[in-house]
Structure formats: C-alpha cells, structure tokens
Amino acid sequence: MSTRRAFFRQSAAAASGALTLPSFLPETFASPISTADAGLKSAAAWAKDEDFWAWVKSEYTVSPNLLNLNNGGVCPQPKVVQDAHIRFYQYCNEAPSYYMWRILDQGRESLREKLADLGGCSPEEIAINRNATEGLNTVIFGLNLKPGDEVVLTKQDYPNMLNAWKQREKRDGIKLVFLDLNLPSENEDALAEQYIRAFTSKTKVVHVTHMINWIGQVMPVRKIADEAHKRGIEVIADGAHSFALFDFKIPDLGADYYATSLHKWLCAPFGSGMLYIKQNKIRNIWALLSNNEPDGPDIRKFESLGTRSFASEMAIGTAIDFHNSIGSARKFARAHYLKNYWMERVKDLPGVKIHTSLKPEFAGAVALFSIDGMKPGEIDGQLLNKYKIHTTAIEWENIKGVRVTPHVYHTPKDLDRLVTAITAMSEKQALAGKQKKS
C-alpha cells in the first residue's frame, strides 16, 4: 500500500510511445515515467495496473450497485474533494459575510495560479466561473460583431452554444454558417478542410468543439485555428470534455478563447468552471456580468458574479491536487484503455455498431454505440432497468446511439457488466430477426 501511495503522489507527465498521439499532445507524452522503486514504466502500462486503479477507485464514494457510465454529463468527486467542500461550507456558515468575503475570497488568486499551471498558461488569462456554458456565453455575447459578420460552427456543437449564437443572430443580425459533420472521422485534414472551405472575407469567428460530446470525436482545433488566424478570424474552443482528460496545454490548441466545466473530468465540485482568454484579447470581450471596467484588460472582470458558492470554488484546488496525483498522461491512458476495453468486446457482435474511433488521437473516454432494430431510448432503458447501468441515449442531428463514458474509478470488471448486457440485447435482436424471416 505504501508503494501504491508513493506512486499515487507522483504527477505523471508521460505515456507510452506505443500510443498514436493526438496532434495537440506534447512530445513528452511518449516518454516513460521514472519511479524510484519500479524502474521505467509507461502510462500505457500504468493504464493496466489494476492494483493502482483499485486504490484510485477506493477514493470515490460511488454506488457499488448502480454502474454510472454517464460521466460525460457530470463526474463524481473523490472523497477528499467532497470533504474539502463540506469543510469550507461549514466554515462559511460560522459567519458568512466575514468568512466568505474576507477569508475564502483571498484564496482565489492562488487557485487561479493552480488552474493556470494545469492549463499551461498565464494566471492573467484564467477566470474562474461556474461552467463551460457560462464561459462560452461570456465570449459569444462579449465579442464585438456587427450585422453581416459570419460565424462558422457545426450542427454537432453543444445546444447551449448553438442557442447563444442563434440569439446573437436574431438580435444583432450576424450570419451563422452551419457545417454538418459526418462522424466519426479518422481524417484530421478532411475535418479541418470542411471548416476552412466555409471561411469567407466576412468570417469573423469560428467556433470549434474540442471533443464532440455526443460521440467522443476529437476535432483538429490547432489545424483549424492556424488557418483561421491566417485570415484574421478569431477562434473559440469549447473544451467542456477535454480539460483534465487529455494531456495537453490550452495554448497548444491555438484558440483565442477556451472554456470548460471543472465538474466534468477534473472531478471538481458541481457548478465550477473556467474561462481562458489570450491576454491580448481580454480587452476585446465585454463582460457578461458587468463590473466597473467591462471593456478593460483584466481577466477578473469576468468574475463579477456577486455572491457565489465560495466553498465549491475553493475545493477546486483539492480536485487539482487529486488530478495531479494521478497525472494527466496516466489518466488519459486509463480512459483510453477503458473505452477500448468494452468497445473491442462488442464491436463484432451481430447488429452492434460502434460510432467512435478506437484510436486515441480521434477519441477520448466518450464513445457511442447502437444496436440494429433498437432505438437509443430502448437500449438506454434496458441497460438501466434490467442491468442497473446508467448511460444516456443520444438523438441529435445525424448522431443516434447510446453514449458510454467510464472514468478512472471504473475497472474492466465493471465494464464486463456492460459487455454482458450488450451481448444479451444483441443476441435477442438477432434471434427476433431470424424468427421474423422464418
């Protein structure tokens, strides 16, 4: 146990060279992790070290009976984060206005530094807020756009963002240019080219979702951003599903604006988020919730939220510590391993279709599957009612299936339960098909 704890305290900055690397991951991802008592061990090897991950799982308080495979919606917090949140909450209640504003509020700057360190950027480029929706809406409504200005985005982007852009279209007369992505795709150049072909002299902004939440598709943000910047186009990246899952630094994407929800893969308290804006772009964005200098250059102008949950905000720091103890590279390798573990066991079953790539450069921990003859809601319902497996049915534009999102507290044995359920449903559908033909 002491050895496991020693390993757990290390922040892994590397993974296996056997993995094909996404273009936004640093070269150090391919280097082995050096440990004092185990020699050289890659993150890909760590991904299969069930002794280590059993210890990680023991740090969570998840249900042993309901198998939660919808971490794509919101992730549970490890016990240390829950404890920190509760401790700060009780502390606030001793004298709210004193402890919240005069004590806990003083911790925001050190928290900003921790987030910036994890994101690989300056603390002066990070604003702490409540979720990706709030961060991205801040940018969408804060940009100076005039009637006729064009924004390139896709039908597969997140609904809250689409609705925000549609409101600007309705209110301000801008033009939205929608792409219809055919996913999954394992061709970065083709994906990027679809955006680039849509750029015109009137294009002012391109909105790119780093990882498509419906299906787990990783988008080539950097390739799109580089071409956009050549044309003077600003780049917004929706990072709700990439931060603290992929091992990368935010500037690697080349985006001008990036926002994420910290209650997803970082496992921070519910309702915590982060906004990144390149320092030289901050002045260009009007604050959504105004302060005394809404068009100023200080990133803190985006934090005028009034009374907020100081307890949940301060517990973000504990979530970062926990994440760093696992290590970004080790965490991504485990997520990729778990995703492929169940997918490889069901992909050849009769009627089962996999709609997410098995390759790490094109997918994270999110994956989508379907079964011929069954609607997504039917599959989702059977998984929950019969097998007590919680997933989510997806029917959005041209994407239809059931989304499965495991996390670091899951084991292959947990996913065997999912494989058993999908196998049974596949066999039942195949039998029904034969009976119908006869």
N, C-alpha and C positions, 0 to 999 in steps of 0.2 A: 504493500500500500504506500509506503514511504517513497518507493521508486516511482509509482504512478503519480503521486502528488508532486514529486520533483519535475516529472515530465509535464504535468498539467500547468505548472507555474511558468513554463517556458513559452515565449511567444514565437511560434514557428513562422519563419519568413521564407519558406521554400516548399517545393513539392517535387514530384517525380518527373524526370526528363522523359519518362515513357508516355506522359500525357501530352497530347497535342494542345498547344497553348492558344487561348484567345489572343487576338492582336493587341488588346489593351492591357494584358498582364505583363509585368516586368520580367526581364530575363532571369532574375534571381529565383523566380518560381521553379526553375528547372534544377536548382541546386539542392543537395541533400541537407538534412538538418543534423547538426552535430550535437550529440548528447554526451555527457561525461561518462556515463556507465553503460551505454549501449552502442558505442561506435557511431557509424553513419547510418541514418535511417531516413528514407524519403517520406514525404507527406502521403504519397500513394500507399506506402507500406503502413503508415500510421492509420490510414483510412480503414484498414482491415484488422487493426489491433483491437479485438473485441474486449479485451481486458481494460484497455484505456477508455473505450467508449462506454463501457458499463459503469465506470466511475463517473463519467460525464452525465450519464442518464440519472445516476443517483442524486445529482444536484438539482434535478427538476421534481416538481410535485404533481406531475401529470397523472391522469387516471390510468390505473392498470387494466381497466375493463373496456373503456371506450378508446379505440385506436384513432387518434386525431391525425389525419393526413390532410388537413387543410391549413397548414402553416402559412400558405400563401396569403391567407386572409389576415391573420394576426398570430404572432407566436407567443407561447407562454414564457414567462420569466423564470430563470433559475431562482432557487430559494434565496440566495444571497441578495438578489435584486429586490425580491418581494420584501425581505427583511429590512433592507435599506429604505424602501418606500414607506413601509409602515412606521419605521423609526422616525423618519423625517416628518411624516404626517402627524404622529402623536406629539412630536416636538412642537410643530406649528400650533397645535391646539392648546398649548400651555398659555400662549399669549399671541394670537395670530398676527396682528399687525406688527408686533415687535419682532418675533422670530422669523416671519416670512420676509419682511422688507429690510430689516436691519441685520439679520444673521444669514439666512439661507441665500438671499439675493446676492450676497457678496461672493458666493461660490460660482456664479455664472461665468466669470472670466476664466477661471481655471478649467471649468468644464468646456468652455469654448476651445481652449488650448488642447484638451484631450481629444475632442472631436476633430480638430484641425490636424493633429498628429496622425490620427487614424485615416483621415481623408487625404493626407499628403499635401496640404495647402496652408495658407496663412490663416491664423485666427481672425484676422481682419476681413476674411472672406466668408465667415460662417455665422449664420443667425440661427438661434435655437427657437423652434416653434412647436406646433402640435402634430403635424403630419405632412406627407407629400402633397396632398391636395391644397393645404394652406400655403405651402411654399411655392408651388407652381402657379396657383391663382395670384399670388403676390406679383410674380413676374408677368403673367399673362395680362393682368389688369394694370400693371405698372409701366408697361412699355409705351413709349410714345409712337402711336400708329395713327395714320390718317386714312380717310376713305380711299379705297382703291389699292391700298397696300395688301400684298398677298402673304399668306402663311401656309406653308406646306406641312401637312400632317397626314395621318392614316386613319382609316375606319377601325383599325385594330388597336388604337390607343385607348387609354382608360377613359370611361364615360365622364367622370368629373372634369377631366381636362377638356374633352370634346365639348361639354356643356359650357365651360368657361369661354372657350373660343367662339362658340355659337352666340353667346351673349354679346361678345365684342363685335361680332359680325352684325348682329341685329341692332346694336346700339350705335356703333361707330362707322358702319359701312365698309369694314375691311372685307377682303375676299379670302375664303378658305378653299384651299386646293387639296382635295382628299385623294390619297392613294389607297388602293385596295390590294393589300399584300396577300400573296398566295403562300401560306405557311403550312408546314415547316420548310425551311430552306437551309441548304448547306453551301450556299454560294454567296459569300460576302459582297463580291463585286456586283453581282446582279441586284442584290438588295440595295446597295448604295446607289447604283445607277438609276434605279427607279425613282429615288429622291432627286438625284441630280438632273434627270430629264425634265422634272417638274419645275425647276428653277427658271425664273424669267427675270427681266430687268426690274419687275415690280415686287419680286420676292424680298421680304424684309426679315422673315423669321422662318426657321424650320424647327419643328417640334418632333423629337425622336424619343421613343420609349426604349430605354437601355435593354430591359428584358420584358417582352410582352407577357403580361400577367396571365392571359388566357391559356397560353400554350407553352410558355417557357423559352420562346425563341430569343436568343441574344442578337441584338442588332449591331451593325458595324458603325457605331456612333462616330468614332475617330475619322473613318473614311468620309463619312457624310459631312462632318464638321470641317475637315480640311478643305473640301470642295466648296462648301458654303462660304467659308471665310475668304476664299479667293474672289468671291463675288460680292463681298460686303454684307453677307447675310448672317444674322445672329442665330445662335444655336441654343435651344432649350433641351435638356435631357431629363426625362422622367426616370429617376433612379430608385423608385419605391422598392423594386425587387433585386437590386444589385448591391447596394451598400451593405457591408458586413457579411455578404455571402461570397462574392468574388474577391480575389486577392488583387486589388488594383488601387491606384490613387486617382482621385477625381480629376486632376489636371490631365491624366493620361487620355481622357475622353476628348479633350479639346473643346468641350462645351463652354459657353459663356455663363450658363445658368444650369443648376442641378439641384434637385430636391429629393428628399427621401423620408420614409417613415421609419423611425428608430424602433417602433414596436413590432417590426417585422423581423428581419434576420439578425439584428443586433440583440433582440430579446430585452429591450428596454421597456419601461412602464407604458401601458396603453395611453395613447394620445400624446406621444412625444415624437418630434420630427426635427429636421434640419434643412436649412436652405444655404446653398453655396452660390455666390456670385463673384465672378472675377473682379478684383479690386477696382480696376479702371472702368468697370461697368456699373458700379453701385449707384453712382450719381444719376445714371440714365433711367433708373427704375423708381417710380413714385411708390411710397409706402402705402400699402393697402389699408392698414390701420395707422392713421397719421400721427406724427409727432411734431415737434417744433421746427424740424428741418426735413420735410418729406422728400425733398429733392437733393439732399445732402450726400456726402461721400462716406458716411459712417454706416457700417453694416448693422449697427444696433438700432437704426431707425425702423427695422423690420420686427423689432421685439416689443413694440408698444401694445401689448395685449391686455393691459390692465391686470386685474387680479387673475392669476393663473394657478395651476397646481404646482407650487414650488417643490412639494415632496416628490412628485413624479419626475420633475425636471432634474432635481439634484441626484436622483437614483440612476440617471443615465450614466453617470460616472462609474458606478458599480458594474453596470452592464458592459461598459467598455473594458473594465478590468477583467471581467469574466471572459469576454471575447478574446482579449489579448492572451489570456492564459491558454486558450485552445490554440490560437494562432490562425491568421487568415488563410494561409495556404493549406493547413491541415483541415480547416473547416470546409473549404471548398472541395478538397479531395474527398472528404467523407460524404458531403452532399451529392457529389457526382457519383460516387460509388453506390450509395443507397438508391439513387434514381435508377441507375442502370441495373442494379440487382433485381428489382422487381420487373422492370421492362424486358430484360433479356429472357425472363422465365415465362412471359405471357405473349411475347410478340409473334410467336408462331402458332398460337392456339387458333382453332377454327373460328373465323368470324371476328377475331380481335384485331384491331388496327391501332397502331402507335402513331401519334401525331406530333412527336417531339424527337429531335435528334438524339442519338446516343453519344455523340461526340461532345466533349467538354467545351470546345470553342463555340458551339452553337446552342448550348442549353445549360441551365443551372440546375437547381433542385426541382424545378417545376416541370411536370410532364402531363400530357393529355392522352387518353385512350378512349376507344369506343368499341362497341360490340354490335355487329350486324343484326338488324331486326329489333334493337332496343333503343329507346330514346334515352338521352343523357339523364333525364329525371328518373327514369325507371331504374337505371343502373345505380344511380346515387341512392335511391330509396331502398333498393335491395341490400346494398352494402351496409346501410345504416340499420335497417330494421331486422335483417337476418344475421348479419355478421358483426354489428356494432362497430363499423368502420365509418368514420366521418370524412367525407370528401366533398367536392362541390361540382354540381352539374353546370356545364358551360354551353350556352347557346347565344353566340354573339357574332353577327355578320356571317362570315363563311367558316366560322370555327364552332364545331359541335363535338362534345365529348364530356368525359369526366376528368377533372383535374386532381392530380395526386401530388402532394407536397410534403415529403418527410423532412425531418430536421435531425440535429445532432443527438437528440435524446432517443432516437429510434435505433433499433437493431435489425439485422437481417431476419431474425426470428419474428419480429413484429411484421415485417413485410411478407413473410411466408403466409401469414394470415390473409393478407390481401391477395396473394397469388392463388391461394386455395379458393377464395371467393370468386375471383375472375374465372378460374378454371371451371368451377361448377356452373357458373352462368353461361360460359361458352359451350360447355357440353350440353346443357339443357336447350340452348338455342339450336345447336347443331342437330339434336335429336328431334326437336319440333320441326325443323326444316325437312328432315328425312320423312317424317310421318306425313307431312303436308304433301310431299311429292308422291308418296305411295297411295 
